[in-house]
Amino acid sequence: MPSYLPAAAVTFVPKDGGEPVTVYRPFEALTLEELEAHREKDAHGVLLELGERYYFGWGGAEQDYAKAYEYLRAAAELGVQDAQALLASYYITEAGGILKKDPEKCTEMLTLAAENGSWKAMETLSAGYRNGQGGLKINHELAYQWAEQAERMLRIYWDFYAQPNFVDFTEKQKEILHAHTRMTLALSFFCMNGVGVKRDLNAAGAWLDRGEQFVCNITGLAKVPVFQEKRAELAGRGRKDAVRAEKAEKEKNNPKRKRR
């Protein structure tokens, strides 16, 4: 889970004199000035938030890669894994001309972030090793392993952000839900096609079931179209396998073939 508190604490005191209630709101709801004022209470999360705002140019901040780099570097030094993951991009995009292109350093930073628990870094590594992107060499075994780790970590992140005293985290929860769907679909693909793992249609189906169940439990839906489509594709693969197996068995038992 995050190594930082990604929220500002707000305490309400009931008018009837009851016990104070503390809830947590996302940093996205704060202005730049409020973030700076909150920095002493939670430097880790505030530094990441400020770094992301200046990197992407949102939340009242104009895009400034140099300023973003300083905030992200400070957060990364405190062990904030998502800051480490975003810093890695500087070694590929050369954003702002701050760092020279260095794919090996990018991989090193992403791996550090992933090992520290960043699902974003895990997903990036999985995609990179699968397709040879971001300076990574194709390695399907690592692609599968990081996808599996990302799926597990996303469930942990969901539990973290779904705490009852966390309010207004709808957008973050949507982000996690969509990412979990991407990961379970990817894992099903790996198993269905034998990419990075032994080909196993049953395992592919299990990943689809896991992904759809996660969505349904959260949203209340009975079915999710994208998983239904992939399940139909998987069933088609199964039928083709059965036809090939039957044909191979007939050829094996063909008397004419044996006399040759």
N, C-alpha and C positions, 0 to 999 in steps of 0.2 A: 504494500500500500504506500501512498505518498509519505515521504520522509519529512513532510512539512504540513502545517495546517493551512489548507487552501481557502481559508475563510476568516472573516472578521467576527469576533464575538460581540453579541448585543444582549445586554441584560435588561429584563423588564421587571419592575417591582409592582406587584399587584396593589391596587388601591385599597383592597380590604385588609392589607397587612400580611398577606400570605408569603410563602417562600418565593424569593426571586427566581425568575426563569431565564436561563441563558440559551440563546439560539445562535446558530452560525450562518452567516450569509456569505455568498461567494464574493471574492475580491472584485469580480467584474462589475459589481454594483457600486463600487467606490470610484470617486474621481481621482485623478493623479495626485492632487493635493492631499486627499484623505489617505491615499496609499502611503505617501511619504510620512504622514503623521502617525500611521499605524506601524511603521517600519521597526520601531524599537520593540514592539510587542511580538512581532513575528517576522523577523528579517528574512527567513528562508522563503516563505510563501510570497511575501511582498516583492522581494527581488526577482523572483521568477515572473510574477505578474507584470512588473514593470518591464522586464526584459522582453516578454512576449508582446506587450503593447507596442514598444518601439520597434521591434523586429517586423511585426505585421502591419503596423500603422493603424491601430484601432484604439477604441476606448479613450479618445481625447488626445492621443499621442500621434505626432507625425512620424512617419517611418524614418528611423535613424539607426542604421546598422551599427554605427560606432557606439552610440549610447546603449543600444540593446546589448551589445557585446560586453560592456562593462558590468551591467546588471546581471547578465547570465553567467559571466565568469565568476562574479562574487557568489552567486547562488550555487554554482557548481562546486566551488571550493568548500561550501558548507554541506555538500553531499546531496543537493537537490537533483534527483535523477532526471527529471524532465528538462532541467536546465542543461544538464550534460548532453542530453539527446539533441536539443536544439543547437547547442554549440557545435556539435559535430557537423552540421550543415555548412558552417563557414568554410570547412576544409574541402567542400565539393563545389559550392556555388561561388566562393570567393566574394561573398556579399560585402559591399562597401570597400573592397580591396584591403580588408583588415588582415586576413590570413591568406597565405599562399595555398594553392590547391595541393592537397596531400591525402589521397585516398586511404593510405595506411593509417594515418592519424584519425581520419574520420571513422574508420572501422574500430579503432581502439576506443574512441570516445563513445561510440554507439554501444559497443560491447560492455563498457564500464557502466553506462546508463542502464542497459538491459539487466546486467548482473545485480544492479542496485534496485531493480524492481520497476523500471519504466516500461509499461506495455507498449508505449509509442515506439520506443527504441527496439523492442522485440519484434513488432510488426514491420518496422523498417528493415531490420536485419533479415527477416523471413522473406520479404519481397525482393531484397537485394540479392540474397543467395539463390533465390528461385530464378530470377531473370537476369542476373549479372548487372544490376543497376547500382548507381552510387559508388562506383569504384570497387565493388565486390565481385569476386570471381564466383561463377556458378558452383554451388554446392548444395544439392538437393537434400542431402541428409540434414545439414544445418538449417536449411529452410524449413523443413518439417519440424525439427526440434524447437526452433524459436517460435513457430506458429503455435505449437502445443503449449509452450510456456506462456505465450501471450494470452491464449484462451483461459488458462488457469488464473493468470494475474488479473484479467478483466473481471472475473467473478469476485475476486478479492476487492478490487476497486469498487465494484457495484455495491457490495455490502458496506464499504466505507462511506460512499456518497449517499446511500439510502438511509442513513441514520435518522431517527425521528426528530432530532434537534438540528438537522441540517435543512434549511429552508431556501427556496428559490434556486435549487440546483437542477432544475429540469433540463437545461441545455447540456450540462455535463453528463447527466444520466442518458440523454439521447445519444451523445457522443460515444459513451461506453456501450450502449445497446447496439448501435450500428457497427462498432468495431468488433464486438463479439460475434455478430452475424458474419462479418467478413472473415473472421478467423475460422469459424466452424465450417463455412463454405470452402475455404482454402484447404482445411484439413481433410474434408471429404474428398476434394479433388485429388489431393496427394494419395489417399488410400485407393480411390477409384482407378487411378492411372498408374499406380506403383511408382510415384515420384518421391524419392527420398525415404520410402518405406515400402515394405512388401505389399503388393497389390492385394487388396482385401475388400470386396464389395460389402461385406457385413460391417466391417469397421467404418467404411464410408457412410453407410446408412446410419450407424450409431452416432456419428458426428452430426449428421443432419437432424436426427432426433434430439440430440443434446442442444443444438442451436435453436431449433424451433420451440422446444420446451421452455428454454430460457426466455424467449420473446413472449410466449403465451402466458407464462407465469406472471410476467411483469405487466403486460398490456391487457390481459383478459381475453385475447383473441383465441379462437378455436384452432385456426390454421393460419399459416403464413405463406403467401403465394410463392415467394422465391424458393422456399424449402420444398414446397409441393412440386415445383418445376424440376428441381434437382433430383427429387426422389423419383420422378417419372423417367428422367434421363438415366438414373441408376438402374431402374427396373429394365429399361431397354438394354443396357449393358449386360444385365443378368441373363436376359433371354438370348442375346447373341452368344454369350458364353455357353449356354446350354445347348444351342444348336451346334456350335463348334465341337463341343465335347461329344455330342451324339454322333456327329459325322466322323470324328476321330475313332470312336468306338466301333462304328460299322466298318471302317477301313481296316481296323486292327483284326476284326473277326471275319474279314472277307476271304473265303477259301481261295479265290483266284489270286489274291495278293500273296497268300502264304506259299503258293506253288512257284512264284517267280524266283 
